[in-house]
Each structure stands twice: as C-alpha cells, then as structure tokens.
C-alpha cells in the first residue's frame, strides 16, 4: 500500500515532547512494519502551526497533503495522533470525507490501529476524535481568553511585545513594567511628526528602508506598516482588547493624544486615495471558486505542478492547465454564437449610473467643504456646521457606494463573433479574466475516484 504521512506541532504541543521529526519517525516505523511504501514526496509537515479554529497562520503542509490525497496518490494516511490532522471539527470531517471517498485508510499511531472510514464503526471513532479535539481546543482558548481579559481590565500588556516598547521581568520571570524602547520609540515619534507635516507615506517608507530602520515585522517598512503603528491606541497609553479600547494602560505613552487624534483623522480620511497593483498572474485567480465552501481559489505549486487551490479551507485543487484550457474552450464556444454580439456592452446602464453618482458625490463634497470654510472664517457656528454634516454625511456615503466604477474592460468590446479565436488570442490576461467573469461563475468540485477523468466532470459552470 502507498502511504502518506502528515506531521504537525503547535507551540502548545511542544510540551508534549513530540516534535514533527519524532512524529514522522514513528509514522515511518509503522509504515516499515506494515510494509507500506512512503514515497519521497509523501511526507507533509507543518511546524509551529496550530490547527484550531483560533489559528491565524495557514498550514501549507496540510494543503499540499490534501492535494496529494485528492490526486489519488496514497492508500493510507498516517497520523501520530488524530488531533495532528485538525482541531477544527468541520475541517476534520472534510478530511475524513475525502479519505472515505478515495477508498483510503487512516492509521493513528497513538491508537495503534488502522481505520477504514467506509466502515460505520471506524468512521464514528474518527469523528469522535474530531469532537474531542475541538472541545479541548475550546477549553484551552477559554483559559487563555480569561487571562487576556483580566490583563486588559487591569491595563497590563499581554502577548507579543508592541514595537517601540521593551519589558522588564523580575528574577522569578514575573512581569514588572513595559517601557519605551530607547531605539524604537523615537521611530514611532518620527513617523507621527513626518505624517503630520504632510510627508507622504511612500516617501517615509523609502527613507526608513534606505536607513535600514528595523520594522515591527523585522523586515522592510511598508505604507500599511506605518499606518498600523500610527493608528494603534496603545501608543497613547491605552489598553486595547479585540480592537476595543478597554481603558488606561500601565505603560507610558509614546505619542501625544492630540497628535494621535490628528493622525487618526488624517489616515482614515476616505478622500485619501491608495493605489493598488492590479496585475494578475493567472486567468482564474479569485474568479474560480471552491464548490465545497465557495472560497476563492489561488494558484499554488504542488510538488512538480501548479494548481488552483481553495484558499479558505483547502477543500479542492485542480491543475492550472487543465482548468484554464477547459474554460478557454467554453468562452470561445460561447462568443462564437450569433447572439454574442454586444454581450460585453449590455451593462452600460450601470456604468452610466456610476458616472452620475460620481458627479453627485463631487457636488456634495464641494458643498460640505464650503460650509467648513464658512465655519473656519467664523461665519457659521459649530452647532450649525454639525447639523449640516449630519445631513450631508448619509448622502455622501450613498453616493460613494453608487459611484464605484463598473469593471468593463475595453478589450472586450472589440469582440468579432466571426473570429472568436483571434479575438481571444489578442486579449491580455486581464481581458481574459474579465471575459470569464462576465460570462460565467466557475465552481470546482472535489475529485473522487469516480470523477478523476475529464476535467468537465469536476467543474460546474453557472452562465450569467
């Protein structure tokens, strides 16, 4: 039998004395005893990765393992312990469904037993393990949250050390104080001063990186990193818990409250524009969706090939070339029909409404700016200005919502129904992606032994 191994350890699990290396070694010992073959690329590892529903880090090894099993490359999955697979009941159940659908077995080393999920009793045992794992994860989380809430209420720090500060502990390892770091705290002050002086984030970031100033993440500075620092109430001596200010903190402030209020107003102003890189590398990135959880699919390298993989729950994967070739054939066939003329220009009404809304938005903002200028000149009382703002604010918000641009790619309008292949070949990658999104919704279903044939057996198309 062909065997696959998955090993995982989180920071909490390290106290149990079973590193990923030890887990894999014990799994390999079982495989050798049972005379199961473990291919060179069939051992998957996630080190320092929690598998609970509270986890923030993704598990690339788990995603690779699912893709490997889905491809039908193994007959048995070896786990040192059931909870190594997942502490999330839904994720564990999805893995069991996949293993069962593939006709595979699961061997749990700590149980000393091989399970066949196609047998009701074995499936029930593995399902019970998933319930127990999530229950234990929930209890652990509750204990941690009680400590966090207690520290928050008392204004004490908790968790990762905040950039700009240092901590002091006594001989017993007990927390004593949190204090401004002599090297990092001046950087926070500098950021606030330069932004308030009107300097652009892009220029500040370039200067910091040129000077090789250490960032909070330990890598290079970015505009988002600067924003996160300057919008954090902790730098004015506030204790924050779950995004809410709980009260005064026990540590001293680095930024002045007045400066922080001005920075918040400046950096959260909706009129500030940010530029995002619209470039894409694959035709269906974000456009294709998982048929199991409806999550967007992203391209990931799976050993020796690239595949579209569900980015939400790693539910499904499919080779890039197979899916893109299939979708390309469908698009060309659709635009070859006589009724395809003008198919990409029938939504102009929405574009016209967006233009009208943008014009109305400009008028509303100009009107509000005029009232603000009147108030600044003393010709309008603060109370009157407040009433005007309360009246205009919802109108501005609604105009902003309706003024969002309609994504119509200019290349699509050049469609010649009589020459669909030439039209398609002349499209840029962005144009092809836009054409697909305008014509259809793509859903990729999980592979089973029954549908490992043509790609069309796994892809569900919903025409628009």
N, C-alpha and C positions, 0 to 999 in steps of 0.2 A: 504494500500500500504506500501511496505517496503522502508524506506528512508535511504540514506547515506548522511553524512554531510562532506564538506571539508572547512576548515578554513585556511587562510594564512595571514601573515603580514610580510612586509619587513621593513627595517629601515626607508625608506621614508614614508611608510604608517602609521607609528605610530603617525604622526602628525594629522592624520585624526580622531583620537580618537576612533578607533575601533580595540581593541586587538583581538587576536584569541579567547579568552574567551567570549568576547562580541559578536563576530560574531557567535560563536557556540550557545550562549544563544538565540540569535534572530532566528537562524535557528530552534532550538528546539521548540521555541514558535510557529513558523509557523507549524511545524510538529504536535504539540499538537492540534492546532486549526483545522488542516485539518484531524486529526485522522490518521496520518501516523505513522507507527511503526519504531523507530530508535533502532536497535539492539545495544547491549553493545559494540560491536567491530566495529560499523559502523560510528564512528566519527573520521575523519582523520585531523591531524594538522601539519602545517609547520610554525614554529615561526622563525622570523628573516631570512626569505628566500625570495629572490627576484624571480620573475617568468619571468623576461625579458630575451631577448637573450644575454644580457650582464652579466647575473648571473654566478658566479663561484661555488656556493655551490649547491649541489644536494638537491632535495626535497624528502626525504624518505616517508613522508606522502602522497605525490602525487602519488608515485609509488605504495604504498600499496592500495590507493584508486582505481587506475586503475585496479589492480589485483582483487580487491573486485568486481568492476563493471563487469569485464570481466568474472568472475565466475558466473555471473547472480544472485548475492545476493541482488540486490536492484531494485526497480521500479522507483525511483525518486532520483535525486541528488540535494541537497540543497546547494546553494552558497549565501553568503551575497551580493556579487557583482560579475559580470561576470569576471572582471579582477583578482578576487581571484583565479580563475581556472588557468589562464595563461595570460601573456602579450606577448607570442610568438604566432604569427598567425598560424604557422604550427602545433604547439602543441595543441592549442585551437581547430583547425579544426579536428585533430585526436581524441580529446576527444569527440567532437560532433558526429563524425562518429561512435565511439564506442557506445555512448548513443543511437544514432538512430538505429544502427544495433541490439542493445539489446532490442529495443522497450521501452526504458525508457523515462522519462520526466525530465526536468530541471526547478527548481524553483529558481528564483533570488529574494532575499529578498528586495533589494532596488527598484526593479521594481514592487514588489507586484504582481507578475504574474508567472504562471506555463506555461512553453513552451513544446510543443510536436515537437521534431526535425523531425518527419516524415511528418509534415505539412510544405509546402514550405515557407509560410509566417513566421512561428515561426523560422524555420531554418535560414532564411535570417536575422531576427532580432538578433539572437545569433551570426551569422557570422559577422554582422556589429559591434557588441560589440568587437569582436576579432580584427577587423581592427582598431577601435578607441583605444583600449588598447595598441596595438603595436605602433601606431602613437604617443600616449602620451609618451610611454616609450622612443621612439626615440628622441623626443624633449627634454626630461629630460637628456638623455645621451649627446646630443649636448651641452646643457648648462654646464654640468659637464666637458666635454672634453675641452670646450673653457677655462674654469678656469684652468684645468690641463696644457694645452699648454701654457697659459700665465705664470703660475708659473714656468714651465720648461724653458721657454725662459729667464726668469729673474733669474734662478738658485735658486728659492725658493723651499722648500720642499712641498710636497702635499701628503695627505693620511696618511696611517699608519706610525707611528714613527719607524724609522730604528733602529734595535738593535745596541747598542753601543753609542746611542745619547740620549739627552734629549732636550726638547723645553721649551722656556720661552715665556710667553704672558703678555701683559700689563693689566691694570685694566679693559679695555674695551673688553678683550678677543682677541685682535689683536696680530698676530704673531710678535715676536721681534727677536728671534735668535734660532738656533739649535746648540748645543754644545756637545762635547764628554762627555758621562756619566762617572763619576769617578769610577764606579764599572764595567760597561760593556765594556768600551773602552779598558781597559787593557787586557780583554779576547780576543778581536779581535787581538791585537798586539801579544799576546801569541800564538794564532793559527798560524799566519803568521810565527813567529820565529821558531816554532817547525816543521812546514811543510818544511820550507827552510833548516832546519837542518837535514832533511832526516827521520824524525819520521813518522811512518805510521798513516794514519787516524784512523784505528781501535784502535791503542794504545792511541791516543789522546782522542778519544771519550770515551774509558773506563775510562781514568783518570778524564775527566771532570765530567762524571756521578758519579764516586766514590766520588768526592769532592762536588757533588750536586750543580754544577755551573748552573745557570739558562740559558736555551737555548732561541733562538729567538722565538720559538713556545711555550715557557713556560713549556715544558715537557722535555724529555730526549734528549741528543745530539745524532745525527746520522752522519755517514760519509757524506751523502748528505747535511746535515745542515752545516757542516764545509765548504764543497765546495761552497755552495751558498754564504756564508759570504765572503770567500776569493776571489771569482770571481766577486764580486759586485763593479763596479767602483765608487759607492757612497762613499766608504771608502777611496778613494784618492781625495775626494772633487770634484767629477764630478756629474752633474745633469743628471739622466737617465730618459728617457720617452719612453715607448713602446719598451724597450730593446735597445734603441739607446742613445749614449752619446750626450747630447744637448750642453754641454759646461761646464764652471766652475760653481761650486755651491757656495752658500753663506756661507756654513758651513765649518769648518776646517777639514782637512784630518786626519784620524787616522793611515792609513798605508802610507809608503813612496812609491812614484811612481815606483822607481827601484825595490823595493821588490814586489810590485803588479805585475809588468811585469814578474818577475821571477816566481811568484806563478801561474800566468795565463799560462805561457808556461809549467810549471810542471804539473798542474792539468788537462790541456786539451791535454796532450801528448797522441796520440792514442795508444801508446805502453803500457800505464798503463792499467792493467787488473783489472776488477772488477768481483767479484763472486756473482752470484745471486742464491737465493734459488729456485731450480726447482720443489720443491714439490707442488702437487696439491691435492685438497680435493674431487673434483667431476670429473667424467669422461668426461663431455662435457663442462666444464668451458672454455670459449673462443673458443671452437670448434663449438658449435651450434650458429647460427646467427639468428637475427630477420628477418622475412620475409617481414617486412614493411620498415625498414630503413637500413637493413644489418648490424646493430650494433652487437657487440659480446654480448653473454648472460652470466650472472653471477648468482650464486646461492644466494638467499636472503630468509630470513624467512618471510613468510606472515602469520601473526597470529599464527595458530597452525600447519602449514606445511611449507616445504621448496619448493621453486620453482625456475626455471631458469627464469630470468627477463632480458629484454633488458636493457643494461647498457647505451645506448645512449639517447634514448627518452622514455623509459619505455613503449614502444608500446605494447609488448606482454609479457605474462608469462605462464608457464606451469609447472605442478608438476614434481619434480625431479624424483620420482619413475616411473611415467608414461612414461616420455620421455626416461629415461635410459633403462627401460625394453624393450620398443619398438625397440630402436637402437640395443640392445643386440641381440634380435631375428633376426634382419636383418643381422647383422655381421655373426652370426653363420650360417645362411642360405647361405650367400654368400660364406663363406670359405668352405662350405660342397661340393661345386660343383667341378667336376674333373678339370676344368680349373683354379682352385685357386692355384694349385701347383706353388710355386715360385712367387706368386702375390706380396709379400712384398720385393722381392730382385731384382725386374726388374729395379730399379732406380740406380743401382751401377755405371752406366756411370757418373752420376752427382757427385757421391761421389769420383770417381777417378779423375774427373776434379778438384774438390775442393782440393784434396791432391796435385795435380800437381801445382795448383795455390799457395798453402801454401809454397811449396818448392821454387817457383819462388819469392814469397814475401820475404822469408828469405834471398835469394841471393841479392835482390835489397836493402834491409835494410842494409845488411852487406857491400855492395858496398858503400852506402851512408855514413855509419859510417866510412869507410876507408878514404873517401875524407874529412870528418870533422876532422879526426885525422891529416891528412896531413895539413889542414889549421891551426889547433891549433899549429902544430910544425913549422909553418912559411914557409912550402914548397909549399903552394898553396895560391894564393891571394884571398881576399874576393870576388872579382868580378868573379873569376873562380869558386869558390865554389857556388856562386849564380846561375851561368849558369848550373852547374851540378845539383843542387837542382831542378831548373825549369824543367830540362829534366827528372829527375827521379821521381818527385812528381806525375805526372799523371799515370805513370806506377805502382807506389806503390799503388795508390788509386784504380786502376783497379784490381790489384792482391788481395788487401784486399777484394774487393767486391766479387770476384770469389772464394776466399778461405773460405767463410763462410761455416761452417760444415753442411752437409746434415743430417737432423734428422732421422736416421734409427735406430730403437730400436732393440737391439739384440734378444729380446724375440720373435719378430715377425717371424724371420727366422726359428723358431722351429715348425712352423705350420705343423700339421699332418692332411691332408684333411680327412682321415678316422676317426679322433677323434676330431672334432671341439669343442665339449662341454668341453672335458678335457683340450684342449689347451686354451680355453677362461678362464676357471676357474683357470688355472695356471698362467695367466698373472697378473702382477702388475697393479695398477691403471694407472701408466704412460704408460704401454704397451697397455692397453685397449684404452686409449685416442689416442695413436699413430696409433693403428689399425683403429679406426674410421676415423681419419684424412686422412689416406692413402686410404681408400675405398670410402669415400663419403663426400659430403658437406650437412650439416643439416640446414634446414630453418624452423622456427616455425612461422606459420601464426596466425593472431588474431582470437580469439574464437568468435563465434556468436551463437545465439540460434540454428541455423541450424547445426552447427558442434560441439556441446557440447557432442557428442557421442564418438566413438573410437578415440584414440589419432592419428591414422594414417590419419584421416580427417584433422588434423591441421598441420601435419609435411610433408614438401616437401623434398625429397631426390634426390640429384644430384650425381649419381655414377661417380667415376673417372676412 
